[in-house]
Amino acid sequence: MIKFLIHDEQDMVGVAVADIKTGEAVIGKIQDSDKTVEIKSVSDIPLGHKIALRDMAAGERVIKYHVPIGKTVQAIKVGEHVHTHNLKTERW
């Protein structure tokens, strides 16, 4: 079952289309292709929130929809919940 979507192959995060539990091996689909990605979640991720597709360093720019959406405020591991606690928007 698909648990998250990836909008562009270069994106660093996917969007959960169902609640994801810690330790769960989840499959994501890259939109506009038949490719899938499997990741083990390292934290609970609510529906509509982001999951890290790769490790990211503190201060790294995060790409979603093939555009920058913010910078990490701490290191983020693959499979981790990405939200306001570890990502600062570049909008304001």
C-alpha positions in Angstrom: 0.0 0.0 0.0 1.3 3.5 -0.9 1.8 5.5 2.3 3.5 8.6 0.9 3.8 10.6 -2.4 6.9 12.2 -3.9 6.0 15.1 -6.2 9.4 15.2 -8.1 12.4 12.8 -8.2 14.7 15.5 -6.8 12.5 16.1 -3.8 14.0 15.5 -0.3 10.7 14.8 1.4 7.5 12.9 0.6 4.0 13.6 1.8 2.2 11.0 4.0 -1.2 10.0 2.5 -1.9 7.9 5.6 -0.7 7.9 9.2 2.8 6.3 9.5 4.0 4.6 12.7 7.6 4.5 14.0 9.4 1.5 12.7 7.0 0.9 9.8 8.5 0.1 6.4 6.5 2.3 4.1 6.3 2.6 0.3 6.1 5.9 -1.5 5.2 6.6 -5.1 6.9 9.1 -7.3 4.1 11.0 -9.1 4.0 10.8 -12.9 6.1 7.6 -12.9 5.8 4.0 -11.9 8.8 4.2 -9.5 8.4 3.5 -5.8 10.6 4.1 -2.8 10.7 2.1 0.4 11.8 3.8 3.7 11.7 2.7 7.3 10.0 5.4 9.4 12.0 6.5 12.5 9.1 8.5 13.9 5.3 8.8 13.8 4.2 10.9 10.8 0.6 12.1 10.6 -1.4 12.2 7.4 -0.4 15.2 5.3 3.0 15.7 7.0 6.4 15.2 5.4 8.8 12.2 5.7 12.5 12.6 5.0 13.7 10.7 1.9 17.4 11.1 2.9 19.6 12.3 5.7 19.9 16.1 5.9 22.4 18.3 7.8 21.4 21.3 10.0 21.0 24.4 7.8 20.4 22.4 4.6 17.9 23.7 2.1 14.9 21.3 1.7 13.4 20.7 -1.7 9.7 19.7 -2.3 7.7 20.2 -5.5 11.2 20.6 -7.1 11.5 24.0 -5.2 13.1 25.0 -1.9 10.6 25.1 0.9 12.8 25.9 3.9 16.0 25.1 5.8 16.5 22.4 8.4 17.1 23.7 12.0 18.7 20.5 13.1 20.0 17.3 11.4 17.2 15.1 10.1 17.5 11.3 9.4 15.9 9.4 6.5 12.4 8.3 7.6 12.0 11.1 10.1 9.0 13.4 10.5 9.8 16.8 8.9 7.7 19.7 10.2 8.0 23.0 12.1 10.1 21.4 14.9 13.0 20.7 12.5 12.3 22.9 9.4 12.1 26.7 9.1 10.1 28.0 6.1 11.9 30.5 3.8 8.7 32.4 3.3 9.0 34.5 6.5 
